[in-house]
Structure formats: structure tokens, C-alpha cells
């Protein structure tokens, strides 16, 4: 019995190690930036003397991501998101710090790591513009040395989700933006990577195309336990897909947790809108009246101190209620507040 328990514990330990598929420790990326003086005198001086300063695009970032997570990696423009993704995928070398992708460094073991990652940049494509979409896939099959049965199986599965067979014979240059993005997603997943980096995958897409992309992300994650890191400015992507958010600002991680945790931290209040039958003023010791107009009163209350149901029950004992409404904090307001934070 003890031997069986020891074996089970050993397997659980191994599974725990395997679950940590991305490890980032004290990651730093610095750039050299030439300081330019203003005016004619400054322009002349810059021709002969250049002052150089070091700028940190990524400043001592650390986080771990487990296998099967869908993580939103978000922040304002210039925060360091794309720089981080480029280092994680091996495109860029960090100034200092450590990155491990499934136990391997993407810089030291680039060829091995590339086999385990897929990358989609919303504004770029890895498809060949001069080939038909299907021919682009065939070319990638040869590049990644994908076996026939794996290629056929993956293509069939992704066609089921994204319906790409309808435009497989269309030249890439003639595809719409939504069709090209579907093609890019398929191209990134043909070799069955464990990790998928998506940089603004729904940017510029219409509602139908966004739905297809989000459906694909959910399906791939559920079927294959694909780990997905998503950078996006689309709040719909975050709400529908991501259980965890890593927020970066000025090169530093300022928040890391679930959307609910972020809302509870930044906006611990809710608003209860109560329409009474007659104009009344009903106060409550655990709620603040933020506005009052005729028979409508808006209450602000702390979620961890009293529930909406209890507040409604208490107020209804004082006066008859005609209608009620509950206003949750808006996600765009929450994230805007987080962006302003310096950590």
C-alpha cells in the first residue's frame, strides 16, 4: 500500500512539474535610445554628438503559466506586451532574466521550442501571398516536417471549427481579413503546438469573424489543452476567453489574477437602482445613497459586507418597491484604472 501511495505521489509531483509550461523569472529587455535635442542648434549637434540612454521596455517581470490556461496579457500601447511575447517565442533575446518554455530556453533551444509553439500576429501573416491557402498549408507541412496523418487530422479538426474548406483554393492575397486570420490560426496549429501566442487576433474583424476566432480558441483549448497567451485591446476577448489576466504597464506587471479578483480589488462596490412606487428616502447602514430623483434611489454598497438580496430585502421592509436593477462595475473602467496604476 505504501509503495502504491509513493508511486501515486510521484506521478502527481511529475504532473505538477509538467503543468508549469511557461516560466518567466526576472525578465528584462533594454534598448539603446538616442536622445535628440530640439531646434536647429540641436539638429546640428545631433549630427556630430549623440547622447545615448538605456530604456527598459520590460522591467524585471516574473510569472508562471500552467498548461491549459488561457491568459490575457494586456496593457496600454508601449507597455511591453509585444516585446515580452517576442522574447517568449524566441524572436528576441532578453537583456537578462530567464525564460523556460516546457523546460527549455527559447533562445538557447530555439529549434526545439519552435516545434512546441504557434504564433499569430494580427497585423502580419505567415501565409504565402502568392499561393492558394491550401498550398500555404502544404508548404508549412514541409517546413515543420508534419506527418501525413497528423496534418490531415489537424486540418480536418480546424476545418470543423473554422470552415476553411470554403476558401482553401483562394489565393491568400484575395482573402478577406477575417478569412486570412482564420488561415493564420490554422497555420499556427498545424504542427500541434502546446502553446499558442495570439497578438490582437480579432483586431479589425466584424462580429461574425470575431465569433469564429473566439470559438476556435475555446475549442482548441478544450480539445488539446493548448496553453494560450492572448494580447488584446478587445474587452470582449477578455470576458469570453480569459480566466486570468496579467496586466503590464511601463514594463512591469501590475496585476496578475482572475478578472473577478481584479474587479473585487479595484471596484469592490456595486450599485443597486431601486424604483419605488412613491418618492421616499430610505437609508441603510450598509449602503450609501449616491443619487435620488423622484421615486428612484441609487445605492452604493460593498459586495463583501452585504449581498444585493439582503439589501433589497431590508429596503422592501420600509417601502414598496416597483422595480430594481443591479449595476456591475464596467470591465473597461476597471482595466483603465489598472492601467493608471504604477504597481
N, C-alpha and C positions, 0 to 999 in steps of 0.2 A: 504493500500500500504506500509506504514512504517513497519507494522508488518511483511509483506512478505519479505521486504528488510532485516529486522533484522534477520528473520529466515534464509534467504539465506546466510548472512554474518556469522551467527553462524555455518552453515554447512561448509562453506568454511574454517572457522577457525579450525573446527574439522578435516577437510580433511588435512589441513596444518600440524596439530599435528601428524596425522596418517602417513603422508608421511615421517616423520623423523623416520626411523625404526631402525637405529643404531646410538647411541650417545656415543662418547668416549671423556672423559674430564680428562686431565692431568694424563694420564695413565703412570705408572712407574712399571718396573719389575727389581728387583735387585737380583743378585746371589752372593753367597759367593765363592770366588776362592782362593785356597791355592797357595801361592807364593813359588815356588821351586827354590832353588839355584842350580847353575850348578857345575859340577865337583864332585869328590869323597867326598871332605870335605862337600860340600853342600848336597850330598845324605845322609851322616851320620847325619848331623844336622837336616835334614828334618824328620828323624826317631824320634827325640826327641822333636824338636820345630817346630811348623808350624805357619807361618805367614799367616793371612787371610786378603784378601782385598775384598771390595764390588765392583762388576761390574754391571753397568746398561745396560741391554740388550735392554730395552725400556725406553726412557728418556723423560718424560713429553709430551706425544703425545695427541693431541686433533683433532677430526674430526667428522663430521656427514655424514650419508649416507641416502638418501631418498629411499623410496620404489620404486622398479622397476629399480634402477640403476645397471649397470654392471661396477664395478670399478676394475681397475688393481692396486693391492697393491704390488709394486715392489721395488727391491733394490738389492745390491750385497750380496753375501753369508755372513752370520753373521750380517746382518743389523738389524735384529729383526723382520722380517716378520712372520716367523712361531710362534715365541713367542707371537706376537700380536694376530694371528689367534687362538692360543690355549687359550688365555685369553678371546677372544670374544666368543668362543664356550663353555666356562666354564670348559675346561680341566685343565686350570692352573689358579691360583689365583694371582691377581696383588699385588705388594707391596703397592701401593697407587693409587689413582685416581678412576674414576667411569666409568662403562660400563653399558649401557642400551640397551637391545635387545627388541624392541617393548615395551618399557616402563618397562622391568623387568631386574634385575641383573642376569647374567648367573651364578654367584657364589651363591647368596642367593636364587634364584628361579630356580635351575638347572633343575628340572624335568619339569617345565612348559616351560622353554626356549628350552630345547631339542626337544620338540614337534614342535617347530617353525623353527628349523634349520636342515640343512643337511650338512654333511662334507665329502669331498673326498680328501684323501692324495695320491698323485701319487705313492708313494713308499710303501703304506700299503693298506690293504683291510679289509672291514668289512664283506666280504663274508666268508662262512664256507668252507674251502678247502676240507673237507670230504663229502660234499653234492653236489648234482647237483645244477646248478644255480637256477632252479625253486624252489628247496627245500630251498635254502638260502633265497629266497624272501618270501616264506611261513613262515619261521622262523621269519623274520623281521616283517611280518604282525602280528604275535602273540605278539612280543615284544612291538611294537608300538600300539597294540590294534586297528589296522586299520579295519574299517567296510568293509564288502564284496564288496559292490558296489563301494566304494572309491578305494579299492585295484584293482578291475577289471578294473575300468575306467582309473586309473593311469597307470596300466601295459599296457593296450591297447594303450594309447596315446604314451607311451615311446617306445613301440614296433614299432609303426608307424614311429617314428623318427630314432631309433637306430637299428631296425631289429634284436632284441634279440631272437625272437622265433626260429631262426635258430639253436641256441645253448643252448636253455633252458634246455635240457636234458643232457648236457655235464657236467661232474664233474668240479668244479671250478679249481681244480689243473691242469686240462688238457686244460684250456682256454689259448689262446694266450694273450699277454699283452694288445693288442687292445680290444679283447673281454672282458677281465677282467675289463678293465677301463669302458667299456660300462655298464657292470654289476654293477660296483660300483656306477656309476651315477644313474642308476635305483634304486639301494638300497637306495641311499641318498634322492631320491624324492618320494618314495612310500607313505610316510605319509603326502605328500603335504606341505612341509615346506615353510615358507615365504622367508627364507634366505638360500642361498647355498654358503658354503665356499669351494673353489676349490684350492688345493695346488698342483701346477705343474701337471694339468690333462693331458697334452699332452706329457709329458716327455718320450722320448724313442719310441714314436709311429711313424708309417710310415705315408705317405701323406694321404692315404685313411682313416686311423683311426683318424688322426687329423681333417680331414674334417667332419667326423661323430660327433666327440666330439663338435666341434665348432657349427655345425648345431643344435645339441641338446641344447647347451647353449642359442643360439639365439631363438629357438622355445619355450623353457621353459620360457624365459624372456618375450617374446611377448604374449604367451597364458595366463600365470598365473601371470604376473607382479612379478615374482620371483626376489628378490634382490640377486645379485651375486657378491661376493668378490673373485677375482682371483689373486693368486700369481703365477708368471710365469717368466721364463727366455726366453720364446719363443716370439720374437717380432711379429711374425705372429698373435699370440693370441691377443696381444695388439691392433694391427692395425685393425683386423677384428671384434673384440668384444667390445672393451672398449672405451667409450666416455670420461671417466675420469680416470686420473692416480693420485695415491698417491704414491710418491716416498719417501722411507725411507733410511737413511744412518746413521750408527753409532747410531741407536736407536732413531733418530729424523726424523720428517717429514721435508723434504727439498723442496718439490714441491707438490702442490695439485691443479689440474686443468685439462683442456682438453689437448689432445695431440697437438692440434693446438696452444693453448696458450703456451704450453711448447716450441714448435718449434719457435714461434714468439719471445719468451723471450730469449732463448739460441742461436738461429740461425736466426736472423731477415733478413738475406741475402739470395738471390738466385743467381744462375749463369746462364747467357744466353750465349749459344755457337752459334756463327754466322760463317757460311762458306760463304765467298764472292766468286765471280767469279774470281777475281784477287786479288793479295796481296795488301792490303790497310791498313792504320792505321786511323780508325775513332774513335775519342774520344767523350765522352758525359759528360756533367757537373754533372749528377746524377748517373754515373756509373764509376766503376774503372776497368781498363784493368788488369786482373790478369795473362794472358798469351797470347802470339801471336806466331803463327807458320804458315809460308807461307800465305795461304788465310783464315786461321781460327783465330778468336779472341774470347777470353772468357771474358765476362764482369761480374762483381760482382755488384749487386745493392740492395738497401734496399727496402723491399717489401712495407713498409708504405709510401715511398717517391715517388715511380714511379711504374706503372704497367709494366709488361713484354710487353704487347701490345703497350703501348706508347713508350717504349724504342725501340722496333723493328721498329715502325713507324718512329721515329726520325732518326735512323741509316739508314733505307732504303732510306731516302731522300738524303743521302750523297753518297751511293754506292749501286750497285745491289747486292741483297742477293740471294745466291743459296739455302742454307738450314739453318734451325735454330733448336736449341734444348734447352730445359729448364731443368736445374738440380736442383731438390729439395734437401734440407738437408736430409741426411740419418738418419732414426729413431735410428739405433744402435749408431751412433755417438752422436746424441742428448742425448740419455739416458746415454751414457758413460760420457759425460760432466756433466750431472746432478748428477751422482754417485760420481763424484770427489768433488762436492760441499759439504761444511760442514754446509750449511744453514746460 
